[in-house]
């Protein structure tokens, strides 16, 4: 669970944070491929456009990791997704603030670390 970096910090990354990030990425990726997913599964890989053979880039997802920092140890307990608005190229601030408020009620000692 723990790993060190050259900065002298120790990071502890809990499994639930990894699962949340992986789940969010997978959901976004599948939603991007939804219209022709059945055709793609049978003929090409999930990141290839069947019509022209071009490989599409993986989706970009945004989120926050929450946890605590005690001295030189950073412990990441959980994460949550953020909503991105492609029309304004910005993250939904009110959504983040609401999620942060909800987490603070349940886990008052956790902070957004990144």
Buried (B, 14 or more C-beta within 10 A) or exposed (E): EEEEEEEEEBBBBBEEBEEBBEEBBEEBBEEBBEEEEEEBEEEBEEBBEEEEEEEEEEBEBEBBBBBBEEEEEBBBBBBBBBBBEEEEEEBBEEBBEEBBEEBBEEBEEBBBBE
